[in-house]
């Protein structure tokens, strides 16, 4: 993992942006990790992945034993 200091980030933030395309950049303050810098594309991939995981959990939690026929469902709508 690429590591930069906060001082380096302040001096040349665009270099950090360009380095963070595919992998996070570890930001250090006095040789201790202060945080991680993640580029736009990687951040969006992470968000999409987390949404997919949540969707899969929701689908698995649905009780399919409590079914209603489509015709019965439409009848309840009184259309």
N, C-alpha and C positions, 0 to 999 in steps of 0.2 A: 504494500500500500504506500502511496506517495504521501509524504509528510511535509508540511510547510509551517513555518512559524507565523504568528500573528504579524510580526514585523515584515516578513516577506509578503504576506497577503496585502498589507497596507501599501507597500512599495509598488507591487505589480499585480493588482487583482485580476487583470485580464489573462495573465499567464496561468493563474489558478483556474479560472473559468475554462480555458482551453485544455487544461490537464484533466478536468473532471468530466469528460465526455462519457466514458464508459465505466469509470470506477470512482468511488468517493475519495476525497482528499482529506487526510487527517490534519486538523489545525491544532498546533501546540502553542501553549503559553508557558514559558519557563520549563520546557521539556515535559510538560504534562498535557495530556489530551484535553483540549478545551471544547472540541466539537468536531463535526465532520461537514465538509462542503460537498454538495451533490449537484451535479449539472442538471439542467432542465429535462433532457431526454431520459436520464437515469431516474430522476424523481418521478416522472410520468409513468415509467415502466414499473416502479415500485408501487405506486398508487393503484395502477391497473391490476397488478398481482394481488395486492391486499383485497381489492374489491372482488376479484375472482374467488379468493379463498372464502370470503364472507358469503358470497353467493352459493358456493358449494355447501357450506355449513347449513345455510338456510334450507336448501333443497333436501339435504339429508334429514333435517329436523321435521319436515312436513309429514304428517300422519296420513298415509294414503288409505287407511282402513275406513276413514270417515268420508266416504265418497257420496256424491250426489249425481244422479243421471242428468245429462244436459237438458232433457225435456222437463224434468222436475225443476231444475234451476230456472229455466225460462218461464215456467208457470209461476214461480214466486215473484218474478218481475212484473207480472200482469201486463205483458206486452200484447 
